[in-house]
Every structure is written in structure tokens, then in C-alpha cells.
Amino acid sequence: MPPPWVAQRTKLKAAHLIEPPPARVFSFLDVAERWIPDGCFVVHFPGHPEGEPQWNDIPADRHGLGANLAFCDGHAEHRRWKWPKARKTPYTPPENDLDLQDLRWMQERLPGP
């Protein structure tokens, strides 16, 4: 049974993405192979009541310490993480400032609340 907040995830039409623009909002990405959960990737907005900052799902780092992300405008990017993700577990805080910078980078690429 998924946590209650899964049913409340943000769902927007691409036409409603204004801030940030579609080129800065990721739509899907490589997930760490140990944590391929349920077809969704959860990143909370800063200040979310579930606890913040924390990693909820873990991005892959098997591609040169990075992951490939697709964005809402149709382009894709490779993001090289500042800190390894291979040993992380879901629902854990960042390990250090570099890991926090990676989490903040992900949060900055969410559609506006």
C-alpha cells in the first residue's frame, strides 16, 4: 500500500508549466536499479510535511556517477551527481553538503506548486 501522499502527487498538463519553464522540469529519469519501486519517482518540494530535506526515491548513478533525465520540452540531459547514490536508501536525509546540492538540483526541476 503506497503512502497517502502518493495519491496527492502533482499532475499538470504541459501547457500549464510556466514557472519553471518546461525545459527545466524533468518528466522521467533513470532510477537506481535497487530501488525501482512502482513507476513513480518522488521528490518533495522544500518544506514538505513528510520531512525535508530527504531523498524519497533514488536516482541512478551507474552512468559515470550520473543519470539521464528527460524534460517536459522533449530534450534529455545527463546529470553527473556531486555525491554517489549507489548506497543510499529511500527516505533518508542527504549524507553531506554535496548530496544536499544534488537533492536541491532535483527540487529546482519540479513543476511549481
matplotlib code that plots the C-alpha trace (Angstrom):
import matplotlib.pyplot as plt

x = [0.0, 1.6, 1.9, -1.1, 0.9, 1.3, -2.4, -1.8, 1.1, 1.2, -0.4, -0.2, -0.7, 2.5, 0.7, 0.4, 4.1, 5.1, 7.5, 9.9, 9.5, 9.2, 12.9, 13.7, 11.1, 12.1, 9.4, 11.3, 14.8, 17.0, 16.3, 18.8, 18.3, 17.9, 15.0, 12.8, 9.6, 6.2, 6.5, 6.8, 9.8, 9.1, 10.9, 9.3, 9.1, 11.2, 9.2, 7.0, 5.4, 6.8, 10.2, 12.7, 15.3, 15.3, 15.7, 12.5, 13.4, 17.0, 18.2, 20.7, 24.4, 25.5, 26.2, 29.5, 28.1, 25.1, 21.6, 19.8, 16.8, 14.1, 12.5, 9.0, 10.1, 11.4, 15.1, 17.3, 20.3, 22.9, 23.3, 26.6, 25.9, 28.2, 27.9, 27.3, 23.8, 24.6, 24.5, 21.6, 18.3, 14.9, 13.5, 16.9, 18.4, 21.3, 24.7, 26.6, 26.5, 27.3, 24.4, 22.2, 23.2, 22.1, 18.7, 18.2, 19.0, 16.2, 13.8, 14.5, 13.3, 9.9, 6.8, 5.7, 3.3]
y = [0.0, 3.3, 6.2, 8.6, 11.4, 9.3, 9.9, 13.6, 13.9, 16.9, 16.3, 19.1, 19.5, 20.6, 23.8, 24.8, 24.6, 28.3, 28.6, 26.9, 26.5, 23.0, 22.9, 23.0, 20.4, 16.7, 14.2, 11.0, 9.7, 6.7, 5.3, 3.3, -0.3, -1.4, 1.0, 0.7, 0.9, 1.5, 3.5, 6.9, 8.9, 11.1, 14.3, 16.5, 20.3, 22.0, 22.3, 19.3, 17.9, 14.4, 15.8, 17.8, 17.6, 13.9, 11.6, 9.7, 7.7, 7.4, 8.4, 6.2, 6.8, 3.9, 6.2, 7.8, 8.8, 10.2, 9.7, 10.6, 12.8, 13.7, 17.1, 18.3, 20.2, 16.9, 17.3, 14.9, 15.6, 13.6, 14.8, 13.9, 13.8, 15.5, 12.6, 8.8, 7.5, 3.7, 3.0, 5.3, 4.1, 5.8, 8.2, 9.3, 12.7, 13.8, 12.5, 15.8, 19.2, 17.7, 15.2, 18.1, 20.1, 17.1, 17.0, 20.8, 20.5, 17.9, 20.0, 23.0, 21.0, 20.2, 21.9, 24.9, 24.0]
z = [0.0, -1.1, 1.4, 1.4, -0.3, -3.5, -4.4, -4.0, -6.4, -8.8, -12.2, -14.7, -18.4, -20.2, -21.3, -17.6, -17.0, -16.7, -13.8, -14.2, -17.9, -19.5, -20.4, -16.7, -15.4, -15.6, -16.6, -16.1, -15.3, -14.6, -11.2, -9.1, -10.1, -6.4, -5.9, -9.0, -7.0, -8.5, -11.7, -10.0, -8.8, -5.7, -4.9, -2.3, -2.6, 0.1, 3.3, 2.5, 5.7, 5.1, 6.2, 4.4, 3.2, 2.3, -0.6, -1.2, -4.3, -5.5, -8.9, -10.8, -10.7, -12.9, -15.9, -14.8, -11.4, -13.1, -14.6, -17.8, -17.4, -19.9, -19.7, -20.5, -23.6, -25.1, -24.6, -22.5, -20.3, -18.5, -14.9, -13.1, -9.4, -6.9, -4.5, -5.1, -4.8, -5.1, -1.3, -0.5, 0.8, 0.3, 2.9, 4.2, 4.6, 2.4, 3.6, 3.3, 1.6, -1.9, -1.6, -0.5, -3.6, -5.7, -3.9, -4.3, -8.0, -8.4, -6.3, -8.6, -11.6, -10.2, -11.6, -9.5, -6.6]

ax = plt.figure().add_subplot(projection="3d")
ax.plot(x, y, z, "-o")
ax.set_aspect("equal")
plt.show()
